[in-house]
Amino acid sequence: MNKPLENIPPEARLLRLPDVLEIIPISKSSWWAGVKTGRYPQPVKLGPRMTCWRLSDLSELAETGTYQQNQSEDDDH
């Protein structure tokens, strides 16, 4: 019943921290510090012990070197 990854649109894909750090090669502590300051995208919590990030956000960060939070996300926080 699992969908192959290629059938999921990039904007809907979620990655766990080890996969994130393959795209953005920094340490875990540097990543979390950047998330806290807003330099890196905020995570999506899927449960109390499951944190993911949107591939679309990570792609933007990898391509431009910066991340700009969407206005609609600003309204949610």
C-alpha positions in Angstrom: 0.0 0.0 0.0 3.0 2.4 0.3 3.3 4.8 -2.5 6.7 4.9 -4.3 8.6 8.1 -3.5 8.6 9.2 -7.1 4.7 9.4 -7.1 4.7 11.9 -4.2 5.0 15.5 -5.4 8.1 17.3 -4.0 6.1 19.9 -2.1 4.4 17.0 -0.1 7.6 15.1 0.8 8.8 15.1 4.3 12.4 14.2 5.4 13.8 13.1 8.8 16.9 14.8 10.3 19.5 12.4 8.9 18.2 13.0 5.4 18.1 16.8 6.0 21.7 16.7 7.0 22.6 15.0 3.7 21.2 17.9 1.8 22.5 20.6 4.2 25.8 19.2 5.5 26.1 20.7 8.9 26.1 19.2 12.4 22.9 18.4 14.3 23.5 21.1 16.9 24.1 23.7 14.2 20.9 22.7 12.4 18.8 22.9 15.6 20.4 26.3 16.4 19.5 27.6 12.9 15.9 26.3 13.3 15.6 28.1 16.6 16.8 31.4 15.2 14.7 31.0 12.0 17.6 30.7 9.7 16.4 27.2 8.8 12.9 25.9 8.2 10.7 25.0 11.1 9.9 21.3 11.5 6.7 19.5 11.0 5.8 17.4 14.1 4.1 14.2 13.2 4.1 12.9 16.8 5.8 13.4 20.1 9.0 11.7 18.8 8.8 12.2 15.0 10.0 15.5 13.5 10.3 16.1 9.7 11.0 18.9 7.3 9.4 19.8 4.0 11.6 18.9 1.0 10.4 22.0 -0.7 11.7 24.2 2.1 15.0 22.3 2.1 15.3 22.7 -1.7 14.9 26.4 -1.4 17.5 26.6 1.3 20.0 24.4 -0.7 19.5 26.4 -3.9 19.6 29.9 -2.5 21.5 29.5 0.7 18.7 31.2 2.6 15.2 30.3 3.7 12.3 32.7 3.7 9.3 31.6 5.7 6.1 31.9 3.8 3.6 34.6 4.9 0.9 32.0 5.5 3.3 30.2 7.9 3.9 33.4 9.7 0.2 33.7 10.3 0.0 30.3 11.9 2.6 31.1 14.6 
